[in-house]
Amino acid sequence: MPTRLILIRHGQTDWSLQRRYCSFTDVDLNEQGKSQAKRFTERLKRIEKIHRVYASDMKRALQFALIALKGRLVERLPELREMNFGIFEGLTHREIMNKYPDVYKKWLNNPLGTIIPRGEGLNSLANRTRKALAKILSINNNKTVAVFTHAGPIKVILCDILKLDLGKIWQIKQDLACLNVIEFYEGSSKVHLLNDTSYLNG
């Protein structure tokens, strides 16, 4: 029996609606985000028993988990936070292009080799994400685990599973409130579902 990892990106916030970069700023889900979490409850009923639940300690991920799985214990892992966007935090694409065009273009073209000033490099994000995943897998062998987190950590995990260079991270799309399913076997792993938001269309 494989270990099943259900990876979920949090729902909408006012900042995501405004397309603002958000990492360590602890914003809440907005009403649409809370509605997405409630609808996700029905989606999770189509998955066999979930043995354990983890979430980033940021409100938007934690709230999504608590609403979607009301009554369940949710274990908080700070290692599952989004990348620290440093000087880009709270800004839109246009605002960053106006204030920091050179470093922004460099980061978009070479995310692996560029560290955002006062922020975090992609390697740092990857290292703490891998540490969190290793911890989760080590204590949940042959179980089904739900992990509520952010786009960055999910993309790191998917890059590793699919054996993609981490610098290709922008080529993986993760919509708000999306669902991914990965199964881990001894010595191998498979992606069974990617960026699924079909439950929101019903």
N, CA, C and O of each residue as an XYZ file, in Angstrom:
808
protein
N       0.851     -1.203      0.000
C       0.000      0.000      0.000
C       0.881      1.246      0.000
O       1.772      1.366      0.841
N       0.649      2.179     -0.933
C       1.482      3.385     -0.986
C       1.114      4.394      0.097
O       0.052      4.309      0.713
N       2.000      5.334      0.311
C       1.686      6.504      1.128
C       1.108      7.550      0.186
O       1.750      7.925     -0.795
N      -0.102      8.024      0.477
C      -0.759      9.009     -0.401
C      -0.641     10.398      0.211
O      -0.966     10.614      1.379
N      -0.172     11.327     -0.602
C      -0.028     12.715     -0.179
C      -1.038     13.551     -0.946
O      -0.974     13.652     -2.171
N      -1.972     14.148     -0.217
C      -2.958     15.050     -0.808
C      -2.448     16.471     -0.561
O      -2.484     16.961      0.568
N      -1.980     17.120     -1.608
C      -1.388     18.462     -1.503
C      -2.407     19.499     -1.938
O      -2.926     19.429     -3.053
N      -2.700     20.457     -1.075
C      -3.732     21.447     -1.355
C      -3.166     22.863     -1.208
O      -2.548     23.203     -0.199
N      -3.394     23.674     -2.238
C      -3.060     25.094     -2.109
C      -4.241     25.821     -1.461
O      -5.398     25.512     -1.743
N      -3.941     26.779     -0.602
C      -4.994     27.538      0.083
C      -5.888     28.287     -0.906
O      -5.556     28.429     -2.083
N      -7.017     28.758     -0.408
C      -7.970     29.491     -1.231
C      -7.660     30.980     -1.334
O      -6.596     31.449     -0.930
N      -8.616     31.697     -1.881
C      -8.422     33.108     -2.212
C      -8.307     34.008     -0.983
O      -8.984     33.796      0.023
N      -7.443     35.009     -1.080
C      -7.324     36.099     -0.112
C      -7.506     37.411     -0.869
O      -7.524     37.421     -2.100
N      -7.639     38.504     -0.147
C      -7.732     39.804     -0.835
C      -6.444     40.093     -1.605
O      -6.477     40.688     -2.683
N      -5.321     39.672     -1.049
C      -4.054     39.911     -1.736
C      -3.939     39.082     -3.014
O      -3.460     39.583     -4.031
N      -4.369     37.832     -2.973
C      -4.298     37.020     -4.201
C      -5.265     37.556     -5.245
O      -4.979     37.506     -6.441
N      -6.407     38.067     -4.801
C      -7.369     38.669     -5.717
C      -6.755     39.875     -6.413
O      -7.004     40.112     -7.595
N      -5.947     40.640     -5.672
C      -5.277     41.812     -6.223
C      -3.940     41.458     -6.884
O      -3.228     42.335     -7.373
N      -3.610     40.155     -6.891
C      -2.379     39.628     -7.485
C      -1.132     40.247     -6.840
O      -0.187     40.639     -7.524
N      -1.161     40.321     -5.508
C      -0.019     40.819     -4.755
C       0.819     39.652     -4.245
O       0.283     38.629     -3.820
N       2.124     39.815     -4.291
C       3.014     38.797     -3.752
C       2.812     38.713     -2.242
O       2.840     39.725     -1.542
N       2.611     37.504     -1.756
C       2.344     37.310     -0.334
C       3.105     36.095      0.167
O       2.915     34.980     -0.319
N       3.963     36.324      1.139
C       4.714     35.207      1.724
C       4.464     35.154      3.220
O       3.572     34.436      3.673
N       5.243     35.908      3.999
C       5.145     35.824      5.451
C       4.132     36.809      6.036
O       3.921     36.816      7.248
N       3.499     37.644      5.198
C       2.413     38.497      5.682
C       1.211     37.600      5.952
O       0.769     36.866      5.068
N       0.684     37.658      7.170
C      -0.306     36.660      7.593
C      -1.726     37.113      7.287
O      -2.473     37.487      8.191
N      -2.092     37.077      6.018
C      -3.424     37.514      5.600
C      -4.430     36.376      5.759
O      -4.075     35.200      5.676
N      -5.681     36.741      5.986
C      -6.771     35.771      6.125
C      -7.338     35.399      4.762
O      -7.145     36.113      3.778
N      -8.029     34.286      4.719
C      -8.879     33.993      3.569
C      -9.966     35.054      3.480
O     -10.448     35.530      4.508
N     -10.358     35.431      2.266
C     -11.533     36.296      2.148
C     -12.779     35.411      2.040
O     -12.682     34.191      2.171
N     -13.934     36.010      1.803
C     -15.175     35.228      1.785
C     -15.169     34.182      0.673
O     -15.681     33.076      0.850
N     -14.589     34.536     -0.468
C     -14.496     33.568     -1.558
C     -13.593     32.396     -1.167
O     -13.891     31.243     -1.480
N     -12.499     32.697     -0.486
C     -11.602     31.645     -0.025
C     -12.264     30.708      0.965
O     -12.061     29.495      0.914
N     -13.054     31.267      1.863
C     -13.791     30.438      2.835
C     -14.833     29.579      2.131
O     -15.056     28.430      2.513
N     -15.471     30.134      1.105
C     -16.443     29.371      0.327
C     -15.758     28.211     -0.405
O     -16.303     27.110     -0.478
N     -14.566     28.464     -0.943
C     -13.807     27.401     -1.608
C     -13.486     26.279     -0.627
O     -13.574     25.102     -0.975
N     -13.115     26.644      0.591
C     -12.791     25.636      1.609
C     -14.010     24.782      1.942
O     -13.889     23.568      2.109
N     -15.184     25.407      2.039
C     -16.416     24.661      2.330
C     -16.740     23.681      1.206
O     -17.177     22.559      1.462
N     -16.527     24.101     -0.023
C     -16.779     23.219     -1.160
C     -15.740     22.096     -1.217
O     -16.016     20.998     -1.702
N     -14.563     22.390     -0.720
C     -13.515     21.378     -0.704
C     -13.858     20.235      0.248
O     -13.401     19.107      0.061
N     -14.659     20.527      1.264
C     -15.105     19.488      2.195
C     -15.765     18.343      1.430
O     -15.492     17.174      1.703
N     -16.634     18.677      0.472
C     -17.313     17.656     -0.320
C     -16.332     16.903     -1.202
O     -16.476     15.696     -1.400
N     -15.348     17.593     -1.728
C     -14.338     16.936     -2.579
C     -13.540     15.914     -1.789
O     -13.230     14.838     -2.300
N     -13.207     16.239     -0.557
C     -12.412     15.331      0.260
C     -13.182     14.068      0.646
O     -12.579     13.042      0.960
N     -14.514     14.146      0.621
C     -15.310     12.966      0.950
C     -15.140     11.861     -0.087
O     -15.451     10.700      0.178
N     -14.639     12.231     -1.282
C     -14.418     11.226     -2.323
C     -13.050     10.569     -2.200
O     -12.689      9.710     -3.004
N     -12.292     10.982     -1.185
C     -10.995     10.381     -0.908
C     -11.148      9.475      0.306
O     -11.837      9.822      1.266
N     -10.504      8.313      0.258
C     -10.610      7.411      1.406
C     -10.074      8.093      2.663
O      -9.552      9.205      2.585
N     -10.193      7.466      3.774
C      -9.862      8.054      5.072
C      -8.524      8.783      5.057
O      -7.510      8.254      4.602
N      -8.551     10.010      5.565
C      -7.325     10.784      5.738
C      -6.838     10.564      7.166
O      -7.551     10.857      8.127
N      -5.637     10.055      7.294
C      -5.130      9.678      8.611
C      -4.545     10.856      9.387
O      -4.621     10.896     10.615
N      -3.958     11.820      8.662
C      -3.296     12.924      9.371
C      -3.364     14.173      8.506
O      -3.379     14.090      7.278
N      -3.404     15.339      9.161
C      -3.533     16.609      8.444
C      -2.445     17.567      8.910
O      -2.220     17.747     10.107
N      -1.776     18.176      7.936
C      -0.737     19.167      8.217
C      -1.058     20.456      7.463
O      -1.754     20.437      6.448
N      -0.538     21.582      7.978
C      -0.718     22.853      7.281
C       0.433     23.790      7.612
O       1.047     23.707      8.675
N       0.701     24.671      6.682
C       1.539     25.829      6.976
C       0.909     26.580      8.140
O      -0.307     26.532      8.330
N       1.732     27.272      8.919
C       1.181     28.024     10.055
C       0.637     29.392      9.649
O       0.199     30.153     10.512
N       0.655     29.723      8.359
C       0.062     30.964      7.898
C      -1.463     30.837      7.862
O      -1.991     29.789      7.491
N      -2.164     31.900      8.245
C      -3.615     31.853      8.408
C      -4.343     31.330      7.167
O      -5.286     30.548      7.284
N      -3.908     31.760      5.985
C      -4.652     31.397      4.778
C      -4.651     29.892      4.521
O      -5.632     29.348      4.014
N      -3.553     29.217      4.868
C      -3.492     27.762      4.715
C      -4.180     27.062      5.879
O      -4.921     26.098      5.685
N      -3.931     27.549      7.075
C      -4.509     26.938      8.269
C      -6.031     27.066      8.288
O      -6.733     26.109      8.616
N      -6.539     28.246      7.937
C      -7.983     28.448      7.897
C      -8.645     27.534      6.871
O      -9.713     26.976      7.121
N      -8.005     27.389      5.722
C      -8.547     26.529      4.671
C      -8.670     25.093      5.183
O      -9.680     24.426      4.961
N      -7.623     24.630      5.872
C      -7.637     23.273      6.425
C      -8.713     23.108      7.487
O      -9.438     22.112      7.488
N      -8.821     24.067      8.382
C      -9.773     23.962      9.491
C     -11.218     24.003      9.012
O     -12.084     23.349      9.592
N     -11.483     24.774      7.948
C     -12.835     24.828      7.399
C     -13.137     23.549      6.608
O     -14.208     22.960      6.748
N     -12.186     23.135      5.784
C     -12.397     21.958      4.931
C     -12.521     20.673      5.736
O     -13.269     19.766      5.368
N     -11.786     20.604      6.830
C     -11.777     19.393      7.654
C     -12.187     19.738      9.081
O     -11.459     19.457     10.034
N     -13.349     20.343      9.214
C     -13.788     20.836     10.519
C     -13.804     19.702     11.555
O     -14.291     18.599     11.306
N     -13.254     20.028     12.712
C     -13.204     19.056     13.786
C     -11.946     18.212     13.812
O     -11.688     17.515     14.794
N     -11.148     18.265     12.731
C      -9.930     17.464     12.679
C      -8.746     18.226     13.280
O      -8.675     19.451     13.191
N      -7.836     17.495     13.881
C      -6.595     18.084     14.364
C      -5.725     18.432     13.171
O      -5.499     17.596     12.297
N      -5.237     19.663     13.132
C      -4.345     20.113     12.060
C      -2.997     20.457     12.679
O      -2.909     21.350     13.522
N      -1.966     19.764     12.271
C      -0.619     20.007     12.791
C       0.058     21.092     11.958
O       0.070     21.022     10.729
N       0.613     22.081     12.623
C       1.213     23.233     11.935
C       2.706     23.012     11.721
O       3.434     22.640     12.641
N       3.145     23.251     10.480
C       4.558     23.133     10.142
C       5.027     24.438      9.495
O       4.696     24.696      8.337
N       5.790     25.267     10.215
C       6.290     26.521      9.645
C       7.147     26.306      8.399
O       7.259     27.203      7.563
N       7.757     25.113      8.268
C       8.596     24.833      7.097
C       7.787     24.837      5.799
O       8.355     24.919      4.709
N       6.455     24.748      5.920
C       5.589     24.717      4.742
C       5.136     26.110      4.301
O       4.247     26.232      3.458
N       5.736     27.152      4.859
C       5.388     28.518      4.434
C       5.822     28.773      2.985
O       6.683     28.086      2.436
N       5.188     29.788      2.394
C       5.575     30.235      1.061
C       6.986     30.820      1.087
O       7.501     31.161      2.152
N       7.603     30.935     -0.076
C       8.901     31.603     -0.180
C       8.800     33.031      0.352
O       7.800     33.713      0.128
N       9.830     33.476      1.049
C       9.891     34.857      1.532
C      10.236     35.769      0.358
O      11.340     35.706     -0.182
N       9.278     36.623     -0.036
C       9.468     37.470     -1.210
C      10.185     38.785     -0.925
O      10.334     39.610     -1.826
N      10.624     38.992      0.299
C      11.468     40.155      0.608
C      10.883     41.478      0.144
O       9.763     41.834      0.511
N      11.652     42.210     -0.671
C      11.229     43.548     -1.109
C      10.029     43.510     -2.061
O       9.430     44.549     -2.339
N       9.672     42.319     -2.564
C       8.498     42.215     -3.432
C       7.198     42.060     -2.644
O       6.110     42.162     -3.211
N       7.308     41.817     -1.362
C       6.135     41.496     -0.534
C       5.070     42.592     -0.602
O       5.358     43.773     -0.406
N       3.843     42.176     -0.881
C       2.718     43.104     -0.904
C       2.562     43.894     -2.191
O       1.624     44.680     -2.325
N       3.471     43.696     -3.140
C       3.445     44.462     -4.388
C       2.879     43.625     -5.532
O       2.976     42.398     -5.517
N       2.293     44.287     -6.512
C       1.828     43.622     -7.726
C       2.971     43.567     -8.740
O       4.015     44.192     -8.553
N       2.756     42.814     -9.806
C       3.758     42.730    -10.874
C       4.127     44.119    -11.391
O       5.307     44.433    -11.552
N       3.126     44.943    -11.649
C       3.391     46.277    -12.189
C       4.169     47.139    -11.188
O       5.088     47.863    -11.571
N       3.801     47.057     -9.916
C       4.502     47.854     -8.896
C       5.956     47.423     -8.760
O       6.843     48.258     -8.584
N       6.196     46.126     -8.840
C       7.587     45.647     -8.750
C       8.381     46.090     -9.975
O       9.542     46.483     -9.858
N       7.754     46.026    -11.155
C       8.448     46.464    -12.376
C       8.800     47.938    -12.311
O       9.808     48.358    -12.879
N       7.983     48.732    -11.628
C       8.267     50.158    -11.478
C       9.365     50.420    -10.455
O      10.184     51.320    -10.645
N       9.392     49.644     -9.371
C      10.328     49.901     -8.270
C      11.635     49.120     -8.383
O      12.704     49.651     -8.083
N      11.554     47.865     -8.812
C      12.741     47.002     -8.821
C      12.854     46.222    -10.137
O      12.936     44.994    -10.113
N      12.859     46.911    -11.279
C      12.812     46.196    -12.566
C      13.994     45.253    -12.802
O      13.811     44.154    -13.326
N      15.181     45.665    -12.429
C      16.361     44.856    -12.732
C      16.377     43.547    -11.954
O      16.546     42.475    -12.535
N      16.199     43.637    -10.630
C      16.248     42.428     -9.814
C      15.039     41.538    -10.097
O      15.136     40.315     -9.997
N      13.910     42.136    -10.446
C      12.707     41.348    -10.739
C      12.898     40.524    -12.015
O      12.600     39.330    -12.039
N      13.389     41.159    -13.057
C      13.630     40.447    -14.323
C      14.667     39.343    -14.123
O      14.533     38.240    -14.653
N      15.690     39.661    -13.356
C      16.733     38.665    -13.093
C      16.154     37.465    -12.347
O      16.486     36.319    -12.653
N      15.294     37.727    -11.374
C      14.684     36.652    -10.579
C      13.738     35.795    -11.423
O      13.727     34.571    -11.300
N      12.943     36.447    -12.282
C      12.017     35.705    -13.138
C      12.771     34.833    -14.140
O      12.349     33.714    -14.434
N      13.876     35.339    -14.657
C      14.654     34.592    -15.647
C      15.556     33.539    -15.028
O      15.877     32.540    -15.672
N      15.968     33.753    -13.786
C      16.887     32.824    -13.130
C      16.510     32.681    -11.654
O      17.250     33.138    -10.783
N      15.362     32.050    -11.365
C      14.899     31.960     -9.976
C      15.838     31.158     -9.078
O      15.894     31.391     -7.870
N      16.565     30.227     -9.658
C      17.455     29.399     -8.851
C      18.726     30.146     -8.449
O      19.302     29.886     -7.393
N      19.150     31.065     -9.294
C      20.415     31.756     -9.033
C      20.268     33.156     -8.472
O      21.263     33.858     -8.291
N      19.038     33.573     -8.195
C      18.791     34.934     -7.721
C      18.089     34.907     -6.372
O      17.079     34.222     -6.205
N      18.621     35.648     -5.413
C      17.970     35.775     -4.108
C      17.351     37.171     -4.014
O      18.033     38.176     -4.222
N      16.068     37.223     -3.704
C      15.387     38.510     -3.573
C      15.950     39.254     -2.368
O      16.032     38.673     -1.286
N      16.341     40.519     -2.517
C      16.832     41.279     -1.362
C      15.865     41.233     -0.186
O      14.659     41.418     -0.348
N      16.411     40.987      0.989
C      15.666     40.839      2.241
C      14.681     39.659      2.176
O      13.767     39.562      2.995
N      14.874     38.779      1.211
C      13.985     37.638      1.056
C      14.748     36.334      1.103
O      15.712     36.181      1.852
N      14.299     35.403      0.292
C      14.770     34.029      0.384
C      15.066     33.494     -1.010
O      14.385     33.839     -1.975
N      16.078     32.659     -1.105
C      16.384     32.014     -2.367
C      15.563     30.751     -2.556
O      15.034     30.183     -1.600
N      15.467     30.322     -3.811
C      14.706     29.125     -4.132
C      15.294     27.883     -3.465
O      14.554     26.989     -3.053
N      16.605     27.826     -3.359
C      17.239     26.686     -2.691
C      16.845     26.600     -1.222
O      16.662     25.507     -0.686
N      16.714     27.757     -0.570
C      16.294     27.784      0.829
C      14.868     27.261      0.967
O      14.580     26.451      1.849
N      13.970     27.730      0.084
C      12.591     27.230      0.080
C      12.576     25.716     -0.124
O      11.881     24.990      0.585
N      13.352     25.252     -1.102
C      13.392     23.828     -1.416
C      13.893     23.007     -0.235
O      13.337     21.951      0.065
N      14.929     23.479      0.434
C      15.509     22.722      1.548
C      14.522     22.555      2.700
O      14.395     21.466      3.258
N      13.821     23.641      3.056
C      12.883     23.507      4.185
C      11.630     22.729      3.783
O      11.036     22.043      4.615
N      11.222     22.831      2.510
C      10.086     22.043      2.032
C      10.424     20.559      2.054
O       9.621     19.737      2.497
N      11.614     20.221      1.575
C      12.039     18.809      1.568
C      12.155     18.266      2.990
O      11.830     17.107      3.248
N      12.617     19.104      3.899
C      12.717     18.692      5.298
C      11.331     18.370      5.854
O      11.150     17.362      6.536
N      10.357     19.227      5.561
C       8.990     19.004      6.035
C       8.403     17.738      5.422
O       7.774     16.943      6.119
N       8.607     17.547      4.117
C       8.059     16.373      3.445
C       8.681     15.093      3.993
O       7.981     14.105      4.215
N       9.984     15.109      4.207
C      10.653     13.924      4.752
C      10.088     13.564      6.128
O       9.894     12.390      6.441
N       9.829     14.583      6.938
C       9.246     14.355      8.271
C       7.858     13.737      8.142
O       7.532     12.777      8.840
N       7.048     14.289      7.254
C       5.681     13.798      7.068
C       5.687     12.339      6.596
O       4.952     11.507      7.127
N       6.515     12.039      5.603
C       6.546     10.690      5.045
C       7.104      9.671      6.036
O       6.678      8.516      6.051
N       8.054     10.099      6.860
C       8.706      9.159      7.782
C       7.760      8.643      8.858
O       7.940      7.537      9.367
N       6.756      9.438      9.206
C       5.853      9.022     10.299
C       4.450      8.652      9.803
O       3.536      8.439     10.599
N       4.296      8.578      8.471
C       2.978      8.248      7.915
C       3.065      7.192      6.823
O       2.341      7.257      5.829
N       3.944      6.229      7.007
C       4.128      5.191      6.005
C       2.820      4.424      5.759
O       2.153      3.991      6.698
N       2.470      4.268      4.475
C       1.275      3.526      4.059
C      -0.036      4.165      4.529
O      -1.054      3.489      4.677
N       0.011      5.471      4.759
C      -1.193      6.199      5.179
C      -1.530      7.276      4.155
O      -0.756      7.530      3.232
N      -2.681      7.904      4.324
C      -3.091      9.020      3.479
C      -3.026     10.305      4.300
O      -3.629     10.407      5.368
N      -2.295     11.270      3.788
C      -2.017     12.502      4.521
C      -2.454     13.707      3.682
O      -2.181     13.761      2.483
N      -3.129     14.665      4.307
C      -3.501     15.919      3.651
C      -2.562     17.023      4.119
O      -2.319     17.179      5.316
N      -2.034     17.792      3.161
C      -1.112     18.888      3.471
C      -1.621     20.163      2.806
O      -1.722     20.234      1.581
N      -1.940     21.164      3.613
C      -2.451     22.444      3.132
C      -1.315     23.465      3.175
O      -0.789     23.775      4.244
N      -0.946     23.979      2.021
C       0.223     24.853      1.975
C       0.064     25.898      0.876
O      -1.051     26.349      0.611
N       1.158     26.287      0.236
C       1.201     27.385     -0.720
C       1.770     26.899     -2.056
O       2.277     25.782     -2.158
N       1.677     27.743     -3.060
C       2.122     27.339     -4.400
C       3.601     26.961     -4.432
O       3.967     25.959     -5.048
N       4.454     27.748     -3.777
C       5.892     27.496     -3.829
C       6.291     26.113     -3.334
O       6.932     25.366     -4.074
N       5.933     25.748     -2.103
C       6.280     24.418     -1.610
C       5.712     23.287     -2.461
O       6.381     22.275     -2.666
N       4.484     23.448     -2.960
C       3.892     22.406     -3.801
C       4.700     22.239     -5.083
O       4.960     21.117     -5.516
N       5.098     23.357     -5.687
C       5.874     23.282     -6.930
C       7.232     22.639     -6.699
O       7.723     21.910     -7.561
N       7.845     22.895     -5.553
C       9.121     22.253     -5.227
C       8.943     20.738     -5.171
O       9.727     19.989     -5.754
N       7.907     20.296     -4.465
C       7.647     18.855     -4.332
C       7.390     18.235     -5.698
O       7.901     17.154     -5.992
N       6.605     18.906     -6.538
C       6.303     18.372     -7.860
C       7.544     18.336     -8.749
O       7.739     17.380     -9.500
N       8.381     19.364     -8.670
C       9.646     19.352     -9.430
C      10.483     18.141     -9.039
O      11.036     17.460     -9.903
N      10.576     17.872     -7.748
C      11.370     16.737     -7.274
C      10.780     15.411     -7.747
O      11.511     14.536     -8.210
N       9.464     15.260     -7.634
C       8.813     14.014     -8.030
C       8.966     13.769     -9.523
O       9.223     12.644     -9.952
N       8.807     14.829    -10.314
C       8.867     14.718    -11.768
C      10.291     14.826    -12.314
O      10.515     14.784    -13.523
N      11.239     14.967    -11.398
C      12.662     15.064    -11.756
C      12.934     16.235    -12.711
O      13.693     16.120    -13.674
N      12.291     17.352    -12.409
C      12.510     18.586    -13.150
C      13.547     19.432    -12.437
O      13.608     19.443    -11.208
N      14.357     20.136    -13.200
C      15.276     21.098    -12.621
C      14.468     22.139    -11.858
O      13.447     22.617    -12.352
N      14.913     22.490    -10.670
C      14.174     23.433     -9.835
C      13.988     24.783    -10.521
O      13.042     25.511    -10.220
N      14.881     25.114    -11.433
C      14.765     26.363    -12.174
C      13.569     26.404    -13.109
O      13.235     27.463    -13.640
N      12.916     25.259    -13.320
C      11.723     25.171    -14.174
C      10.441     25.372    -13.372
O       9.350     25.089    -13.868
N      10.562     25.850    -12.156
C       9.420     25.931    -11.243
C       8.262     26.750    -11.798
O       7.105     26.463    -11.489
N       8.554     27.774    -12.618
C       7.475     28.613    -13.168
C       6.634     27.846    -14.187
O       5.548     28.296    -14.552
N       7.119     26.701    -14.648
C       6.387     25.930    -15.664
C       5.318     25.017    -15.054
O       4.611     24.315    -15.776
N       5.206     25.032    -13.740
C       4.166     24.264    -13.052
C       3.117     25.243    -12.520
O       3.443     26.168    -11.776
N       1.873     25.034    -12.903
C       0.799     25.925    -12.475
C       0.080     25.342    -11.268
O      -0.198     24.144    -11.219
N      -0.216     26.190    -10.301
C      -0.990     25.804     -9.128
C      -2.024     26.886     -8.854
O      -1.697     27.958     -8.346
N      -3.280     26.592     -9.198
C      -4.347     27.555     -8.977
C      -4.750     27.586     -7.504
O      -4.477     26.646     -6.757
N      -5.390     28.656     -7.103
C      -5.908     28.749     -5.744
C      -6.879     27.603     -5.478
O      -7.706     27.270     -6.326
N      -6.771     27.006     -4.296
C      -7.669     25.937     -3.833
C      -7.542     24.654     -4.651
O      -8.465     23.840     -4.668
N      -6.412     24.468     -5.325
C      -6.253     23.267     -6.142
C      -5.808     22.065     -5.318
O      -5.297     22.191     -4.206
N      -6.023     20.904     -5.908
C      -5.731     19.618     -5.278
C      -4.731     18.852     -6.133
O      -4.852     18.814     -7.358
N      -3.736     18.237     -5.479
C      -2.769     17.360     -6.135
C      -2.703     16.064     -5.329
O      -2.807     16.088     -4.103
N      -2.533     14.941     -6.011
C      -2.407     13.659     -5.334
C      -1.131     12.965     -5.807
O      -0.934     12.747     -7.002
N      -0.268     12.623     -4.848
C       0.980     11.920     -5.139
C       1.021     10.642     -4.317
O       0.675     10.643     -3.136
N       1.443      9.562     -4.940
C       1.603      8.302     -4.215
C       3.079      7.935     -4.157
O       3.792      7.989     -5.159
N       3.523      7.559     -2.954
C       4.917      7.189     -2.720
C       5.004      5.689     -2.467
O       4.361      5.154     -1.563
N       5.816      5.025     -3.286
C       6.090      3.608     -3.110
C       7.548      3.474     -2.669
O       8.283      4.461     -2.648
N       7.956      2.290     -2.327
C       9.346      2.100     -1.931
C      10.243      2.316     -3.142
O      10.266      1.507     -4.070
N      10.984      3.426     -3.118
C      11.920      3.713     -4.200
C      11.336      4.439     -5.390
O      12.055      4.699     -6.355
N      10.055      4.779     -5.358
C       9.458      5.489     -6.487
C       8.241      6.291     -6.034
O       7.760      6.134     -4.912
N       7.758      7.147     -6.918
C       6.572      7.955     -6.619
C       5.870      8.297     -7.925
O       6.489      8.314     -8.989
N       4.562      8.570     -7.833
C       3.767      8.885     -9.013
C       2.804     10.017     -8.705
O       2.213     10.069     -7.626
N       2.651     10.932     -9.672
C       1.654     11.989     -9.566
C       0.359     11.467    -10.178
O       0.324     11.132    -11.362
N      -0.696     11.397     -9.385
C      -1.977     10.871     -9.853
C      -2.963     11.971    -10.226
O      -3.873     11.746    -11.024
N      -2.786     13.152     -9.658
C      -3.691     14.261     -9.933
C      -2.902     15.556     -9.789
O      -2.089     15.707     -8.876
N      -3.155     16.487    -10.707
C      -2.372     17.730    -10.720
C      -3.271     18.939    -10.916
O      -4.036     19.007    -11.878
N      -3.171     19.896     -9.994
C      -3.855     21.196    -10.129
C      -5.356     21.052    -10.404
O      -5.893     21.720    -11.287
N      -6.019     20.195     -9.659
C      -7.437     19.941     -9.875
C      -8.306     20.946     -9.107
O      -8.237     21.029     -7.881
N      -9.110     21.696     -9.835
C     -10.088     22.599     -9.224
C     -11.485     22.302     -9.759
O     -12.383     23.135     -9.635
N     -11.677     21.131    -10.348
C     -12.950     20.799    -10.983
C     -14.111     20.837    -10.003
O     -15.247     21.098    -10.400
N     -13.840     20.579     -8.713
C     -14.911     20.577     -7.710
C     -15.545     21.954     -7.552
O     -16.677     22.057     -7.079
N     -14.848     23.000     -7.935
C     -15.384     24.367     -7.829
C     -16.382     24.681     -8.940
O     -17.108     25.673     -8.865
N     -16.417     23.847     -9.960
C     -17.279     24.108    -11.120
C     -18.634     23.424    -11.018
O     -19.512     23.648    -11.851
N     -18.804     22.585     -9.989
C     -20.047     21.819     -9.875
C     -21.200     22.625     -9.310
O     -22.304     22.102     -9.160
